[in-house]
Amino acid sequence: IVAERPCLRLPLEFVQLARQRLDELETTLDRFMQTSIQNRKHLLQKSAVSLNALSPLAILARGYSVTTTSEGEVVRNAVELAIDDRLETRLAHGSFESRVTAIHTMSGQK
């Protein structure tokens, strides 16, 4: 029975082969984990760049502004306004208040 089972016939050799295989697997796993981490870091960096490009603050930094009514509603269309409405405009660096003195729509009507 002992002669039929290599692990019982040469136990030290069997253990050494098992250790060698374990070392190989550890090396393979380590390489895989490093590659996986690098890939995920790259994906995270790409996502951060995309997210930053869509950030409202990044949009303001490109020269755009956001104008709101005194109730805090974003102004999207001039027809939403009335003469003497007070507005607040937010810029990349600061904000200012203004008052509507004239209204001009795309069709030229109010």
Protein Blocks (a to p, Z undefined) as FASTA:
>chain_A
ZZmpmklmmmmlmmmmmmmmmmmmmmmmmmmmmmmmmmmmmmmmmmmmmmmmmpmklmmm
nopacdddfkopacfbfklpcehiacddddfbocdddddfbdcdfkopZZ
